């Protein structure tokens, strides 16, 4: 194996939040909690539990307080697991604070048009809105992760210049983000373009504090992860059973399936700490609940054995 691949990779499981947020049918809190517990049982150490956004905008996340209460109840909270929540503004952060999340996530965009369509403000305005959130989180001892959407392509602007990724990375780091997620939100990226976006982010933050978030719309996500691994990126956002899309990107399919990523990494001798069989069961269970085909090729193959 080439020496430049990391020997260990951390998976950031996003299915409970990013995977479910656009589902039309309401997913009950019990089902979400069962998914979270199943993922942790499979060895997931970091996950996006929920989002503290207005239920008017994202009805599926309207039970954010109930989810966090359930996690905090009795002995449900696993000390070795990082529970992240999305907090797009101060109101969201204040609502989340009562539940002591380990990390808050703030979302910027490398595309000016996408920022306007997604959160109704410019890139600079969005970062000004996040600044007090990052400051308050750090004061409370909570980690801050910034995620940049549309880093290689945008449904409105087309290809995105790496200089835009560098600019947004610098702005997010300046306001206090300790980690940057580089996201191909609509899944149009190919390996060299993804590497260029990551290298742009690396101008302002260490590779150890960067993660990749790749959608599989054009079937490029695993290739993009392989290209990212060669740069030393050792953290990836993935979603069990390939759940999730993007409401602002027409035709954008789900996140890359966690099972497919773990299978590839394990086959390369890269440690993930994840039990693939348990993970496949958790992904199949939520797929069955949603009444849909499992989006992971690996899980489908494993469960047919």
N, C-alpha and C positions, 0 to 999 in steps of 0.2 A: 504493500500500500504506500502511495507517495507520502513523504514525511510531513507535507504541509496540511494534511487533513487533521482536524482535531481528533483526539482519541475518545472524547466524551462530548455528547450533545445534550442540551437541555431543551425539552419540549414545553412550550407554553400552550396549554390546551384552551381553545377559544369556543368550543361548541356550546357550553351553557349560555354564553352571551352572544357572540357573533354568529354562532351556528343557528340559534333559535330566534333571534330578534325579528326576522322578517317573516316568520311563519304566520300564515293567516289564522289558523286555528289556535285557540288559546292552549298553551301547554301548562297544565296545573303545576303548582309549586312542588307538590309531592314528586312528580315525574322529573322535574328539573333537579331536585335534591338527590333523587335516586341516581340520575346521570352523574352528578358531581361525585357522589360516593363511589360509584362504579369506576369512574376514572381514577380516583385516588387509590382505590383498591388495586388497580392495574399498575400503579407506580407513578402516576402523574404527581409532580411536586409543585407545579405552578399552574394556575388556571384563572380564567376570567369568569368570576362567579355571576356577575350581573352588571347592570348599567343604571346609574342614577340620573336618568333623563326624564323629561316630562312624559307621563303615560299618554299624553295627547299625541306626541310624536312617535313614540315607540310603545304601543299598548302592551306588547309581549313582556316588557320589562316592568310593568306596573306592580309586580309583586317583589320588587327589589328588597324592601325592608323585611318581608316575610322570609325570603331566601337567606338573608344575612342573619336574621334571628334564629332560623333553623340551624345554620352553620355554627352559631355561637352557643346554642342550647346544650346543656349538660356536657357530655364529652364528645360532641360532634366535631369540634374544631381540631384539626390535626396540626400539631405544633410545627411539624417539618414541611408544611405546605404553605405556599405563598398564595393568598386569596387576593386577587386584583379586582377592582371595580372601575368602570368607566365614569368619570365625573367631568362633564363638558363645561361646567360653570360653577360659580361659588355656591349657588343654591344646591346643586347636586352634591358638591363636596360636603357641605354642612349636613345634608341628610345622610350621607354615607358615614360621616365621622363617628356618629353614635355607635356604629358597628365595628369600629376599629379594623378597617381593611389593612392588609399588609402593604398594598400598593394602589396608587390611583393612576389611571391612564387618561392622558389628554391627546386629542387627535387634531393634527394639522393636515394640510394638503400641499403637495408640490404644484398643484394646478390652481390658478386663480379662479377659473370658471367653476371648477368642481367645488371649491370652497364656498363660493356664492350660492351654488345650487344646493349644496349639502347642509351648510350651517348659516346661510344668509348673511355672510360677511366676508370681507377680504382676508387673505392670509395674515397680513399684519394685524388686522382687527381681531382675528381669532387668537393670535398669540398674546395680544394685550389682554384678552378675556381669560386666557389660561394662566397668566402671570400670578394673579393673587391665589389661584388654586394651588399652583406649585409651591408658592411661598408658605401658604397655610399648611399644606401637607408636610413640608419639610420641618416646619415648626412643631408639628405633632408627631414627628418621628416616622412618618409614612413615606415609603419610596415613591418616586415619580417617574413614570415611563411615558415618553412622548412617541406617538406613532405618526408617521407621515404617509398619507394615502397618495395614490396615483404617482408613484415615483418613476415609473417608466412610460406610462401611457394614461391618457384621460379620455373618457367618452366624448368630451366636448372639444378638447384642444388637440387631440392626437398625441404624438410623441412629446415627452417631457424632457427638457435638457437637464443633464446631471447638475448643472450650476444651480438649478432651482432646488434640488435636493440638498445641496451644500448650504444654500441660503436658509432653508427652513430648519435644517439641523442646527446651524449656528444659533438661530433665534430661539429654538427650543432649549438648547443647552444653556444659553445666556439667562433664560428665566428659571432654570433649575432642574430641567430634565436630566436624570442620571443615566437614562437608557433610551436608545432610539430604535424604534421598529421601522424598517424600510418595507413598505407594502406595495405590492403590485395588485391593486384593488380590483382591476378588471381582468387580470390574468392574460395580458397581451405581451408580457415580457419574454425575452429570450436570453440565453445565458450571458452573452457579452454585454447586452444592455443592462441586465441586472447587476453584473459586476461593476459597470460604470456608475450606477446609482449608489451602490454600496461604497465604492471608493470615494465618491463625493461626500458621503456622510462621514467617512473615516478622516476627512480633513479636520473635523471638529470634535470627534469622539473616538475613543479607543475601540478597536474591533471587539474587545471583550464585552463591551456594553452596547452591542448592536445585535438586533435579531432580524430575521427575514420573515415576511408574511406574503405568501404567494398563492394566488387563486389559480385554479387549474382549467380555466375557460378554454384555452387552446391546447391543453395537455402538456404544458411546458413546466409545470411546477417542480417535478422531481429533478428535471435537468437544471432548473434554476437553483435548486437547493445544492445540487452537486457542484455547480459553478461557484456558489457562495461558500461552500465548505473549503474549496481550494484557496479562498482568501482568508480562511481562519474563522469565519462566522460560525459560532457554535450554539446558537439559540434560534429556535424557529417556532412561529405561531402555526398551529395545525388544528384541525377540527375532526373529531371522531366521526366516522362514516361520511366524511366530506360535507358535513352540514354547513349551510349558510351561503348567502349570495351577497349582492349589494343592490339595495333598492334604487340607487341613483345611476346604476350602470346596467343598461338594458342587455339582457342575455348573459350577464356575468354569473357564471356558475359558482359552486361552493369553493370554500377553502380547500387546500390540499388535504387529503384524508390522513389523519394521524397514523393509522395502521400502515398505509403505504410508505410513509416516511420512515417509520420505525423498522419496517421490514428491510428497506434499502440500507439503513444505517447499520442494523445488526448484521446484514450480509457483508458489509464493508469492515466489520470488526470494530465498529464505533459503539461505545457504551451509551445506553439511554436509560437504563434502570426500569424499563417498562416490560410488563408481561403481556406479550402480544395476544395470547389467547383470551385473557381477561378483558383486554381492551376491545377485541373484536366482539365479545359478548355485550359489552356496554354500548357499543355503537349500533349493534343489531337491535338491541332492546329499544333504543330511542327511534330508530328507523321504523320498527314495527309499530310503535305508538303513533308515529306520524303517517303511517300507511304508505310508506314509500320504499323504493329499492335502495339498498345500502350503496352509498357512493364510493365505497372503498373496494378496489379490485382485490386487494390482499385479504380483507375480511371475508369477502364473498368466497374466495378460494379456500380459506381456512375453515369456514363454517360448513362447506360442502364436503369436507374430507370424511 
